[in-house]
C-alpha cells in the first residue's frame, strides 16, 4: 500500500515557499543578466553600423523590455524546474518591466551606459516586492 503524502501546512509551507521565493529571485537575476548580456552583444555588433542613430535609439529603447523579459523568464524557468505554479508571462512581466523602465528613465539623462545598473536595481527590487507580496498573501491564508 502506497502512503499518500499530504501537502505541508502552516509554518512548514511558509518556510518552503520563502525558500522558493529566494530561488525565484536568484533565477530572475540570472535571467536578467543573461538577457542583458545578449542585448549588449547585439548592441555592440549592430549599433556601430550605419545608420547609427535610428538603430542605436531603437536598441536603447528595447533594453528595459529585454531585461524585464530576462527577469520574467528566469522566474518562469525556476517555476518549471520546480514543477509548481506555472505562472504565465503576462502575470510575471509587469513587475520587472515597471522597475526596468523606471530605472532606465531615471538615469538615462546622466549617461546611457548607467541604465544597466539602474535596471538591475529597480527591476530586482520589483521582483523582490512581487515575491514579498505573494509570501504575505500565503501567510495570511496559512
N, C-alpha and C positions, 0 to 999 in steps of 0.2 A: 504494500500500500504506500502510495506516494503522499508525503506530508506536504500540504499546501501552505506556503509561507504568506502570511498577511503583510500588507504594506505597513511600514513603520508609521507610528503616530506620535503626536506630541513633540517633546524636545528632541527625540532622535531624528524625526523627519526634518525639523527645523535645522538641526546641525548638518544633516546630509545635504539639504538644499543650500545652506550657506557655503559649504564646500563646492557644490556645483556652481553657485554664483561666482565664486572666486575663479573657478576653471573657465567659466564663460567669459569673464573679464579678461583673463590671460589670453584666451583664444582670440578674443576680439582685438586685443593689442597686436598679436602676431599677424592676424589677418590684415589689419590696417597697415602694419609695417610692410607686409608683402605687397599689397596693392599700391601703396605709396611708392615703393621701390620700382615696381613695374611702370607706374606713371612717370617716374623720374627718368627711367631708361628711354621710354618713348619720347619724353620731352627733349632729352639730350640728342636723340637721333633725328628728330623731326623738326624741332623748333629752329634750328640753325639754318635750315634750308629755305630758299625763297619760296613764297612770300613770308617773310619772318613775322611781320606784325599780326596779321589775322590768325595765323596758326598758333603762334605763341599765346595770343589772347584767349583763343578757344581752349588751349591746354591749361592755362591758368584758371579759367572758369570751371574746367572739369575736375580740377584737383580735389576740391572738397567733396564732390559727388563720388569720385573714385575711392577716396579714403573712407568715406562713410560706408560705401559698399564693402570695403575690406573689414571694417568693424562688424558689419552685419553678417557677412559670410563667415567670419570667424566664430561668431556666436552660433550660427546655424550649424556649422560643421561640428562644433562641440556637442550640440544637442543631438545631432545624428550619431556621433560616436557613442554617446551615452544611451542612445535609443529611447529617448524620452521626449516629452512635449515638443513636437515638430512645429515650431512657430513659423508662419510664413514670412517672407521677406517684408511684406507691407506692414507687419506689426513690429518688426525689429528695426527697420531702416530709419523711421522718423527721428528717433532719439539721437543717434550719432550724426545724422545729416544736419540737424539743427546745430549741434555742437561744432561740427566741422565748418559749416557756413559762417557761424558767428565768429569762430576763431580766425578764419581766413579774412573775414571782413574787418575784424578789429586790428589786425597787424599789417594788412596789405599796404596801407599808406606809409608805414615805416620801412618797408622793403619786402619785395615779393618773396624772397627766399625764407623769410621768417614764418610764412604761413604753415609750413610743415610742423613746426614746434607747437604753434597755436592750435592747429587741427588735432594733433595728438592730445594736447592738454584738455581742450574743451570737448572733443569727441570722446575721449576716455572718461572724462567727468560725466558726460551724458550717459555712457554705458553703465558706469558705477551707480548713477542715480536711478536708472531703469531697474537695475538688479536690486538695489536697496528698496525701492518701492514694491517690487514683486515679492521680496522676502518679508516686507512689512505686512503685505496682504496675507501671506501664508501664515505668519504668526498670529494674526487676528483670527484666522479660521481654526488654528490648532488648539 
